[in-house]
Every structure is written in C-alpha cells, then in structure tokens.
C-alpha cells in the first residue's frame, strides 16, 4: 500500500475488546470509542480544556473530510470547528454577486486585512466571476478564512481546502502565524482513499430533498427501502422526513466528472510527505482483504447492500462484504468512518505528545 514505509497499516483491533458495536448509531459509536480509544479520548479532552490545535485536511474530493469532522464533534463536543475554504469563497462570491447584506461588512474587513500583489478591486472581480482572466489570489482566500476564524470562539480548527494547490503549501505552513491568537500545534492530515471508493460513493449517492441528509443506495442504506415498479429500481426513504431520497444531477458519471480535481489532490497528498517540521497523520480508508481479519473487526468494514422484493411487495435488504480494487490493483475493504476516526484519534494523541 502507498506510504506504508512511513505509515504502517493501522490496526483497529484492541486486545480484550470483543464486543460488536453498532457504528450506525451515536450510542454505539460512543461505546466503540470508549472501548477502543478511551485513554486517548480522555487525554485529548483534558488537553482541549485549555489548548487548541489546527489540522489541515488534505484529501481527494468526496473523501469524507466533513464526515470525520462531524464525528470529532460527536466525540469531543463543540470545541471542534470546521472551516471549508471552498465553501467560504463560494459564499462570499455569491454575496458580492447578489449585493448581499454582508457585502459592506466583508469589504470593510478586507480593506483592513488584505495584503497581496493583486489589488483588492481586481481580487474581488476575480472572486465574483466578473473577470475571467484573473485567478483568485491565495492572499484573498487566506484573508477570507481568517475572517471566518475571527467570527468563531477559540476552537480547534479543521481546515478543509487549504492548501488547494502546490503554490499554497508554503502559505499553509505558516498560516497559524497569520492568525493573531493561533500559536498552538498544527498537523497535516492526509486521507488516503481508493478512487474506486469515491466512484461508488458518487454513483450511488442520494440525498433527502427536505433535510439534505446524504445516504448511498449501495453503501449506506436507510431502514426503509421501497421498490418503484415503473423504473424497476429500489429507492431509499429518509428516516426523519419519510420522503423519497433523490440523486444529484451528474453523480451518475461518478469520479470522471471530477477527474482533473482528483489528480491535483493526489499530487498535493504526495507533496505533503516531503514536508518537514509539521506532524503528519495519514488516515487510510481501505484495508487489504488478505490482512483484514488480522487488523480489523468485521463490523468495521463497509458492507454492500442488495435488495429483493417479496411477494407481498415488501423490500428485503441484504448485507454482503464489499470488495474493491485500490489504485494499485490490490483487493481491499473500505473501512467504516468511525474506524478511520479511531486511527485519527490515536495518531493525534501521539502528534500532540499526550
């Protein structure tokens, strides 16, 4: 597997822990983390009472960065803050395009804080999309991220989308020095995920039209599945709103629709391993099939779901092992998100020297 020399395969098995935990429920996940990482969780909670850290999440698009951040909040509470550079840029760009209510406040902040080779006026032209020949300067992105941080209470930050390109790595290395109060530890966190997993996640992804909750007809089902006779297909019902979940336009193309972005993300991940002076963490989404029984418990492996219609038209959900090939052609299992987070908690505890 990639990066195995520096980052040996992480074992999620813990001696003496034989219970099967329900990783689909908050209660089950709470028991899981207590049983498998209780000491590390306790040390981190104690550290977080008085201290904070910055984690740069570097991964391919759709690798699950938001999911892992939500799980961290579930374990450690509201002391975790998630900042997506891409979401911030899109939101501010929309505000300037539509002359939104925050426009003047943002403009005042930028006039005070922005420093860059491109004028603020030209930068805002690029941001709003009115100028196609100007690239959005990294300095503007940094200032917008800094503004978002200023709006938060002092929290542990998971920064997603920075660095986004090779020329931004040096900025990210010194980013904590650009924020007045952030003189605390920082770590680079890379997520290694096979492209086949991203492809399947995208092709079978559905969302609730009411609450936007994401699920996957093949990999992350709901308790209520129904059958559409007209299309001869199965569909999921949202647990909370009891409405049919729908796919996003373009998802059926899978990873091919974001191929260029995926390739650039991989270069960034590889580049991360040449950085010195900053602790690095690698989260592996996959486990070789031949090693799975040795390094992971069966319930920590992502299953695949198939459906059948009974004579009374009720749908039966069947769970089977899901095996795919990683980017090197090795047959692997994909790990459930809590199992990946277990690796992160233990590596973070070591990186912070707790």
PyMOL commands that set and color helices and strands:
alter all, ss='L'
color gray80, all
select helices_A, chain A and resi 26-48+65-76+85-97+103-113+120-128+138-150+166-173+175-178+195-203+251-272+289-295+298-300+337-351
alter helices_A, ss='H'
color red, helices_A
select strands_A, chain A and resi 54-59+80-84+156-160+186-192+205-208+214-216+225-228+233-236+245-246+279-284+286-288+303-309+315-321+324-325+331-334
alter strands_A, ss='S'
color yellow, strands_A
deselect
rebuild
show_as cartoon
